[in-house]
Amino acid sequence: MKKTLLLISVCYAFLFALPTLACDKPAAKPEIPNAETVVTAQMVKANNEVKAYVKAYEDYLACARLSRGEEKQELDNLKQFAEDFNVVVRAFKARSNG
């Protein structure tokens, strides 16, 4: 009886831990290039990396068990990162068209 209860307890522990184990925070942010020196190929590569990072981070936030305050802070940081990249995109486009 004790072995059965122990086995059931261990199974439940793994069931509740699995979503957390599969929910990894993305690694380091991709580098945002310098708008004054970047060439088109580098900009395309950076754009793809930033999009992939933002998607991975959104997936992480969807499964992470964060408090509302923590989630808001993480979203604010992600939005700021995306806006920083968009500033570079706009500067690159202005430089390329000018």
C-alpha distances in whole Angstrom, upper triangle without the diagonal:
4,5,5,6,9,10,11,12,14,15,17,18,20,21,23,24,26,29,30,30,32,34,37,40,43,45,48,51,53,57,59,62,66,68,71,70,68,69,68,65,63,63,62,59,58,58,55,53,54,53,50,49,49,47,44,44,44,41,39,40,39,35,35,34,37,38,41,44,42,42,46,47,46,48,51,51,50,53,55,55,55,59,60,59,61,64,65,65,67,69,69,70,73,74,74,76,78
4,5,5,6,9,10,10,12,14,15,16,18,20,21,22,24,27,28,28,30,32,35,38,41,42,46,48,51,54,57,60,63,65,69,68,65,67,66,63,61,61,60,57,56,56,54,52,52,51,48,47,47,45,42,42,42,39,38,38,37,34,33,32,35,36,39,41,40,40,44,45,43,46,49,48,48,51,53,52,53,57,57,57,59,62,62,63,65,67,67,68,71,72,72,74,77
4,5,5,6,9,10,10,12,14,15,17,18,20,21,22,26,26,26,28,31,33,36,39,40,44,46,49,52,55,58,62,64,67,66,63,65,63,61,59,59,58,55,54,54,52,49,50,49,46,45,45,43,41,41,41,38,36,37,36,32,32,31,34,36,39,41,40,40,44,44,43,45,48,47,47,50,52,51,52,55,56,56,58,61,61,61,64,66,65,67,70,70,70,72,75
4,5,5,6,9,10,11,12,14,15,16,19,20,21,24,25,25,27,30,32,35,38,40,44,46,48,52,54,58,61,63,66,66,63,64,63,60,58,58,57,54,53,53,51,49,49,48,45,44,44,42,39,40,39,36,35,36,34,31,31,30,33,35,38,40,39,39,42,43,42,43,47,46,46,49,51,50,51,54,55,55,57,60,60,60,63,65,64,65,68,69,69,71,74
4,5,5,6,9,10,11,12,14,15,17,18,20,23,24,24,26,28,31,34,37,39,42,44,47,51,53,56,60,62,65,64,62,63,62,59,58,57,56,53,52,52,50,48,48,47,44,43,43,41,38,38,38,35,33,34,33,29,29,28,31,32,35,37,36,36,40,41,39,41,44,44,44,47,49,48,49,52,53,53,55,58,58,59,61,63,63,64,67,68,68,70,72
4,5,5,6,9,10,11,12,14,16,16,18,21,22,22,24,26,28,32,35,36,40,42,45,48,51,54,57,59,63,62,59,61,60,57,55,55,54,51,50,50,48,46,46,45,42,41,41,39,36,36,37,34,32,33,32,28,28,26,29,31,34,36,35,35,39,39,38,40,43,43,42,45,47,46,48,51,51,51,54,56,56,57,60,61,61,62,65,66,66,68,71
4,5,5,6,9,10,11,12,14,15,17,20,21,20,22,25,27,30,33,35,39,41,44,47,50,53,56,58,61,61,58,59,58,55,54,54,52,49,49,48,46,44,44,43,40,39,40,38,35,35,35,32,30,32,30,27,27,26,29,31,34,36,35,35,38,39,37,39,42,42,41,44,46,45,46,50,51,50,52,55,55,55,58,60,60,61,64,65,64,67,69
4,5,5,6,9,10,11,12,14,15,18,19,20,22,24,26,30,33,35,38,40,43,46,49,52,56,57,61,60,57,58,57,55,53,53,51,49,48,48,45,43,43,42,39,38,38,36,34,34,33,30,29,30,28,25,25,24,27,29,32,34,33,33,36,37,36,37,41,41,40,43,45,44,45,48,49,49,51,54,54,54,57,59,59,60,63,64,63,65,68
4,5,5,6,9,10,11,12,14,17,18,18,20,22,25,28,31,33,36,39,41,45,47,50,54,56,59,58,56,57,56,54,52,52,50,48,47,46,44,42,42,41,38,37,37,35,32,32,32,29,27,28,27,23,23,22,25,26,30,32,30,30,34,35,33,35,38,38,38,41,43,42,43,46,47,47,49,52,52,53,55,57,57,58,61,62,62,64,66
4,5,5,6,9,10,10,12,15,16,16,18,20,22,26,29,30,34,36,39,42,45,48,51,53,57,56,53,55,54,51,49,49,48,45,44,44,42,39,40,39,36,35,35,33,30,30,31,28,26,27,26,22,22,21,24,26,30,32,30,30,33,34,32,34,37,37,36,40,42,41,42,45,46,45,48,50,50,51,53,55,55,56,59,60,60,62,65
4,5,5,6,9,10,11,14,15,15,17,19,22,25,28,30,33,36,38,42,44,47,51,53,56,55,52,53,52,50,48,48,46,44,43,43,40,38,38,37,34,33,34,32,29,29,29,26,24,26,24,21,21,20,24,26,29,31,29,29,33,34,32,33,37,36,36,39,41,40,41,44,45,44,46,49,49,49,52,54,54,55,58,59,59,61,63
4,5,5,6,8,10,12,14,14,16,18,21,24,27,29,33,35,37,41,43,47,50,51,55,54,52,53,52,50,48,47,46,43,42,42,39,38,37,36,33,32,32,30,28,28,27,24,23,24,22,19,19,18,21,23,26,29,27,27,30,31,30,31,35,34,34,37,39,38,39,42,43,43,45,48,48,48,51,53,53,54,57,58,58,60,62
4,5,5,6,9,11,11,12,15,16,19,22,25,27,30,32,35,39,41,44,48,49,53,52,50,51,50,48,46,45,44,42,41,40,38,36,36,35,32,31,31,29,26,26,26,23,21,22,21,18,17,16,19,21,25,27,25,25,28,29,28,29,33,32,32,35,37,36,37,40,41,41,43,46,46,46,49,51,51,52,55,56,56,58,60
4,5,5,6,9,10,10,12,14,17,20,23,25,28,31,33,37,39,42,46,47,51,50,47,49,47,45,43,43,42,39,38,38,35,33,33,33,29,28,29,27,24,24,24,21,20,21,20,16,16,16,20,22,25,27,25,25,28,29,27,29,32,31,31,34,36,35,36,39,40,39,41,44,44,45,47,49,49,50,53,54,54,56,58
4,6,6,8,10,10,12,14,17,20,23,25,29,31,33,37,39,42,46,47,51,50,47,48,47,45,43,43,41,39,38,37,35,33,33,32,29,28,28,26,23,23,23,20,19,20,18,15,15,15,19,21,24,26,24,24,27,28,26,28,31,31,30,33,35,34,35,38,39,39,41,43,44,44,46,49,48,49,52,53,53,55,57
4,6,7,8,9,11,12,15,18,21,24,27,29,32,35,37,41,44,46,49,49,46,47,46,44,42,42,40,38,37,36,34,32,31,30,28,27,26,25,22,22,21,18,17,17,16,13,13,12,15,18,21,23,21,20,24,25,23,25,28,28,27,30,33,32,33,36,37,37,39,41,42,42,45,47,47,48,51,52,52,54,56
4,6,5,6,9,10,13,16,19,21,24,26,29,33,35,38,42,43,47,46,44,45,44,42,40,39,38,36,34,34,32,30,29,29,26,24,25,23,20,20,20,17,15,16,16,12,12,11,15,18,21,23,20,20,24,24,22,24,27,27,26,29,31,30,31,34,35,35,37,40,40,40,43,45,45,46,49,50,50,52,54
4,5,5,6,9,11,15,17,20,23,25,28,31,34,37,40,42,45,45,42,43,42,40,38,37,36,33,32,32,30,28,28,27,24,23,23,21,18,19,19,16,14,16,15,11,12,12,16,19,22,24,21,20,24,25,22,24,27,27,25,28,31,29,30,33,34,34,36,39,39,39,42,44,43,44,47,48,48,50,53
4,5,5,6,10,13,15,18,22,23,26,29,31,35,38,39,43,43,40,41,39,38,36,35,34,31,30,30,27,25,25,24,21,20,20,18,15,16,15,12,11,12,11,7,8,10,13,16,19,21,18,17,21,22,19,20,24,24,22,25,28,27,27,30,31,31,33,36,36,36,39,41,40,41,44,46,45,47,50
4,5,5,8,11,14,16,20,21,24,28,30,33,36,38,42,41,39,40,39,37,35,34,33,31,29,29,27,25,24,24,21,19,20,18,15,15,15,13,10,11,11,8,7,8,11,14,17,19,16,15,19,20,17,19,22,22,21,24,26,25,26,29,30,30,32,34,35,35,38,40,40,41,44,45,45,47,49
4,5,7,10,13,15,19,21,23,27,29,33,36,38,41,41,38,39,38,36,34,34,32,30,29,29,26,24,24,24,21,19,20,19,15,15,16,14,11,14,14,10,10,11,14,18,20,22,19,18,22,22,19,21,24,23,22,25,27,26,27,30,31,30,32,35,35,35,38,40,39,41,44,45,44,47,49
4,6,10,12,14,18,20,22,25,28,31,34,36,39,39,36,37,36,33,32,31,30,27,26,26,24,21,22,21,18,17,18,16,12,13,14,11,9,12,12,9,9,12,15,18,21,22,19,18,21,22,18,20,23,22,20,24,26,24,25,28,29,28,30,33,33,33,36,38,37,38,41,42,42,44,47
4,7,9,12,16,17,20,23,25,29,32,33,37,36,34,35,34,32,30,29,28,26,24,24,22,20,19,19,16,14,15,13,10,10,11,8,6,9,9,6,6,9,12,15,17,19,16,14,18,18,15,16,20,18,17,20,22,21,22,25,26,25,27,30,30,30,33,35,35,36,39,40,40,42,44
4,6,9,12,14,17,20,22,26,29,31,34,34,31,33,32,30,27,27,26,24,22,22,20,18,17,17,15,12,14,13,9,9,11,9,6,9,11,9,8,11,13,16,18,19,16,15,18,17,14,16,19,17,16,19,21,19,20,23,24,23,26,28,28,28,32,33,33,34,37,38,38,40,42
4,6,9,11,14,17,19,23,26,28,31,31,28,30,30,28,25,25,24,22,20,20,19,16,15,15,13,10,11,12,8,7,10,9,6,8,11,10,8,12,12,15,17,17,13,12,15,14,11,13,15,13,12,16,17,15,17,20,20,20,23,25,25,26,28,30,30,32,34,35,35,37,39
4,7,8,10,14,16,20,23,25,28,27,25,27,26,24,22,21,21,18,16,17,15,12,12,13,10,7,9,10,6,6,10,9,7,10,13,12,12,15,15,18,19,19,16,15,17,16,12,13,16,13,12,15,16,14,15,18,18,17,20,23,22,23,26,27,27,28,31,32,32,34,36
4,7,9,12,15,18,21,24,27,26,24,25,25,23,20,20,20,17,16,17,16,12,12,14,12,9,11,13,10,9,13,13,11,14,16,16,15,18,18,21,22,22,18,17,19,17,14,16,18,14,13,17,17,14,16,19,18,17,21,23,22,23,26,27,26,28,31,31,31,34,36
4,6,9,12,15,18,21,23,23,21,23,23,21,18,18,19,16,14,15,15,11,11,14,12,9,12,14,11,11,15,15,14,16,19,19,17,20,19,22,23,22,19,18,19,17,14,16,17,13,12,16,15,12,14,17,16,15,18,20,19,20,24,24,23,26,28,28,29,32,33
4,6,9,12,15,17,21,20,18,20,20,19,16,15,16,14,11,12,12,9,8,11,10,7,9,12,11,10,13,15,14,15,18,19,18,21,20,22,23,22,18,18,18,16,13,14,15,11,10,13,12,9,11,13,12,11,15,16,15,17,20,20,20,22,25,25,25,28,30
4,6,9,13,15,18,17,15,17,17,15,12,12,13,10,7,9,10,6,6,10,9,7,10,13,12,12,15,17,16,18,21,22,21,24,23,26,26,25,22,21,21,19,16,17,17,14,12,14,14,10,11,14,12,10,14,15,13,14,18,18,17,20,22,22,22,25,27
4,6,9,12,15,14,12,14,15,14,11,11,13,10,7,10,12,9,8,12,13,11,13,16,16,15,18,20,20,21,24,25,24,27,26,28,28,27,24,23,23,21,18,19,18,15,14,15,14,10,12,14,11,9,13,14,12,13,17,16,15,18,20,20,20,24,25
4,7,9,12,12,10,13,13,13,10,9,11,10,7,9,11,10,8,12,13,12,13,16,17,16,19,21,21,22,25,26,26,29,27,29,28,27,25,24,23,21,19,18,18,15,13,14,12,9,10,11,8,6,10,10,8,10,13,12,12,15,17,16,17,20,22
4,6,9,8,6,9,11,11,8,7,11,10,7,10,13,11,11,14,16,15,16,19,20,20,22,25,25,26,28,30,29,32,31,33,32,31,28,27,27,25,22,22,21,18,17,17,16,13,13,13,10,8,11,11,7,9,12,11,10,13,15,14,15,18,19
4,5,6,6,10,12,13,10,9,13,13,11,13,16,15,14,18,20,19,20,23,24,23,25,28,28,29,31,33,32,35,33,35,34,32,30,29,28,26,25,24,23,20,19,19,17,14,15,14,11,10,12,10,7,10,12,9,9,13,13,12,13,17,17
4,6,6,9,10,13,10,9,12,14,11,13,16,16,15,18,20,20,20,23,25,24,26,29,29,29,32,34,34,37,35,36,35,33,32,30,29,27,26,25,23,21,20,19,17,15,15,14,11,10,10,9,5,7,9,6,5,9,10,8,10,13,13
4,6,9,12,14,12,11,15,16,14,16,19,19,19,21,24,23,24,27,28,28,30,32,33,33,36,38,37,40,38,40,38,37,35,34,32,30,29,28,27,24,24,23,20,19,18,17,14,13,14,12,9,11,11,8,7,10,10,8,10,13,12
4,7,10,12,10,10,14,14,13,15,18,18,18,21,23,23,24,27,28,28,30,32,33,34,36,38,37,40,39,41,40,38,36,35,34,32,30,29,28,26,25,24,22,20,20,19,16,15,16,14,11,12,14,11,9,12,13,10,11,14,14
4,7,8,6,6,10,11,10,12,15,15,15,18,20,20,21,24,25,25,27,29,30,31,33,35,35,38,37,39,38,36,34,33,32,30,28,27,27,24,23,22,21,18,18,18,15,13,14,13,10,10,12,10,8,11,13,10,10,14,15
4,6,5,6,9,10,11,12,15,15,16,18,20,21,22,24,26,27,28,30,31,33,35,36,37,40,39,41,40,39,37,35,34,33,31,30,29,27,25,25,23,21,20,20,18,15,16,16,12,11,14,12,9,11,13,11,9,13,14
4,5,5,6,9,10,10,12,14,15,16,18,20,21,23,24,25,27,29,30,31,33,35,36,39,38,40,39,38,36,34,34,33,30,29,29,27,24,24,23,20,19,19,18,15,15,16,12,11,13,13,9,10,13,11,9,12,15
4,5,5,6,9,10,11,12,14,16,17,18,20,21,23,24,26,27,29,30,32,34,34,38,37,40,39,38,36,34,34,33,30,29,29,27,24,24,24,21,19,21,19,16,17,18,14,13,16,16,12,13,16,15,13,16,18
4,5,5,6,8,10,10,12,14,15,16,18,20,21,22,24,26,27,28,30,32,32,35,35,37,36,36,33,31,31,30,27,26,26,24,21,22,21,18,17,18,16,13,15,16,12,11,15,14,11,13,16,15,13,17,19
4,5,5,6,9,10,10,12,14,15,16,18,20,21,22,24,25,27,28,30,31,34,33,35,34,34,31,29,29,28,25,24,24,22,19,19,19,16,14,15,14,10,11,12,9,8,11,11,8,10,13,13,12,15,17
4,5,5,6,9,10,11,12,14,15,17,18,20,21,23,24,26,27,29,30,33,33,35,34,34,32,29,29,28,26,24,25,23,20,20,20,17,15,17,16,12,13,15,12,10,13,14,11,12,16,15,14,16,19
4,5,5,6,9,10,11,12,14,16,17,18,20,21,22,24,26,27,28,32,31,34,33,33,30,28,29,27,24,23,24,22,19,20,20,16,15,17,16,12,14,16,13,12,16,16,14,15,19,18,17,20,22
4,5,5,6,9,10,10,12,14,15,16,18,20,21,22,24,26,26,29,29,31,30,30,27,25,25,24,21,20,21,18,16,16,16,13,12,14,12,9,11,13,11,10,14,14,12,14,17,17,16,19,21
4,5,5,6,9,10,11,12,14,15,16,18,20,21,23,25,25,29,28,30,29,29,27,24,24,23,21,19,20,18,15,15,15,12,10,12,12,8,9,12,10,9,12,14,12,13,16,17,16,18,21
4,6,5,6,9,10,11,12,14,15,17,18,20,21,23,24,28,27,30,29,29,27,24,25,24,21,20,21,19,16,16,17,14,12,15,15,12,13,16,14,12,16,18,16,16,20,20,19,21,24
4,5,5,6,9,10,10,12,14,15,16,18,20,21,22,25,25,28,27,27,25,22,23,22,19,18,19,17,14,15,16,12,11,15,14,11,13,16,14,13,17,18,17,18,22,22,21,24,26
4,5,5,6,9,10,10,12,14,15,16,18,20,20,24,23,25,25,24,22,20,20,19,16,15,16,14,10,12,12,9,8,11,11,8,10,13,12,12,15,17,16,17,20,21,20,23,25
4,5,5,6,9,10,11,12,14,15,17,19,20,23,23,25,24,24,22,20,20,20,16,15,16,15,11,12,14,11,9,12,13,10,11,15,14,13,16,18,17,18,21,22,22,23,26
4,6,5,6,9,10,11,12,14,15,17,18,22,22,25,24,25,22,19,20,20,17,16,18,16,12,14,16,13,12,15,16,13,15,18,17,16,20,22,20,21,25,25,25,27,29
4,5,5,6,9,10,10,12,14,16,16,19,19,22,22,22,19,17,18,17,13,13,15,13,9,12,13,10,10,14,14,12,14,17,17,16,20,21,21,22,25,26,25,28,30
4,6,5,6,9,10,10,12,14,15,18,18,20,19,19,17,14,15,15,11,10,12,11,7,9,11,9,8,12,13,11,13,16,16,16,19,21,20,21,24,25,25,27,30
4,5,5,6,9,10,11,13,14,18,18,20,20,21,18,15,17,17,13,12,15,14,10,12,15,13,11,15,16,15,16,19,19,18,21,24,23,24,27,28,28,29,32
4,5,5,6,9,10,11,12,16,16,19,19,20,17,15,17,17,13,13,16,14,11,14,16,14,13,17,18,16,18,21,21,21,24,26,25,26,29,30,30,32,34
4,5,5,6,9,10,10,13,13,16,16,17,14,11,13,13,9,9,12,11,8,11,13,11,12,15,16,15,17,20,21,21,23,25,25,26,29,30,30,32,34
4,5,5,6,9,10,13,13,15,15,16,14,11,12,13,10,8,12,12,9,11,14,13,12,15,17,17,18,21,22,21,24,26,26,27,30,31,31,33,35
4,5,5,7,9,12,13,16,16,18,15,12,15,16,12,12,15,15,12,15,18,16,16,19,21,20,21,24,25,24,27,29,29,30,32,34,34,35,38
4,5,5,6,9,10,14,14,16,13,10,13,14,10,11,14,14,12,15,17,16,16,20,21,20,22,25,25,25,28,30,30,31,34,35,35,37,39
4,5,5,8,8,11,11,12,10,7,10,11,8,8,12,12,10,13,16,15,16,18,20,20,22,24,25,25,28,30,30,31,34,35,36,37,39
4,6,8,9,12,12,14,13,10,12,14,12,11,15,15,14,15,19,18,18,21,23,23,24,27,28,27,30,32,32,33,35,37,37,39,41
4,6,9,12,13,16,13,11,14,16,13,14,17,17,16,18,21,21,21,24,25,25,26,29,30,30,32,35,35,36,38,40,40,42,44
4,6,9,11,13,10,9,12,13,11,12,16,16,15,18,20,20,20,23,25,25,26,29,30,30,32,35,35,36,38,40,40,42,44
4,7,9,11,9,9,12,14,12,14,17,17,17,20,22,22,23,25,27,27,29,31,33,33,35,37,38,39,41,43,43,45,47
4,6,8,6,6,9,10,9,11,14,15,15,17,19,20,21,23,25,26,27,29,31,31,33,35,36,37,39,41,42,43,45
4,5,5,6,8,10,11,12,14,15,16,18,20,21,22,24,26,27,28,30,32,33,34,36,38,39,40,42,43,45,46
4,5,5,6,9,10,10,12,14,15,16,18,20,21,22,24,26,26,28,30,31,32,34,36,37,38,40,41,43,44
4,5,5,6,9,10,11,12,14,15,16,18,20,21,22,25,25,27,29,30,31,33,35,36,37,39,40,42,43
4,5,5,6,9,10,11,12,14,15,17,18,20,21,23,24,26,28,29,30,32,33,35,36,38,39,41,42
4,5,5,6,9,10,10,12,14,15,16,18,20,21,22,24,26,27,28,30,32,33,34,36,37,39,40
4,5,5,6,9,10,10,12,14,15,16,18,20,21,22,25,25,26,28,30,31,32,34,36,37,38
4,5,5,6,9,10,11,12,14,15,16,19,20,21,23,24,26,27,29,30,32,33,35,36,37
4,5,5,6,9,10,11,12,14,15,17,18,20,22,23,24,26,27,29,30,32,33,35,36
4,5,5,6,8,10,10,12,14,15,16,18,20,21,22,24,26,27,28,30,31,32,34
4,5,5,6,9,10,10,12,14,15,16,19,20,21,23,24,25,27,29,30,31,33
4,5,5,6,9,10,10,13,14,15,17,19,20,21,23,24,26,27,29,30,32
4,5,5,6,9,10,11,12,14,16,17,18,20,21,23,24,26,27,29,30
4,5,5,6,9,10,10,12,14,15,16,18,20,21,22,24,25,27,28
4,5,5,6,9,10,10,13,14,15,17,18,20,21,23,24,26,27
4,5,5,6,9,10,11,13,14,16,17,19,20,21,23,25,26
4,5,5,6,9,10,10,12,14,15,16,18,20,21,22,24
4,5,5,6,9,10,10,12,14,15,16,18,20,21,22
4,5,5,7,9,10,11,13,15,16,17,19,20,21
4,5,5,6,9,10,10,12,14,15,16,18,20
4,5,5,6,9,10,10,12,14,15,16,18
4,5,5,6,9,10,11,12,14,15,16
4,5,5,6,9,10,10,12,14,15
4,5,5,6,9,10,10,12,14
4,5,5,6,9,10,11,12
4,5,5,6,9,10,10
4,5,5,6,9,10
4,5,5,6,8
4,5,5,6
4,6,5
4,6
4
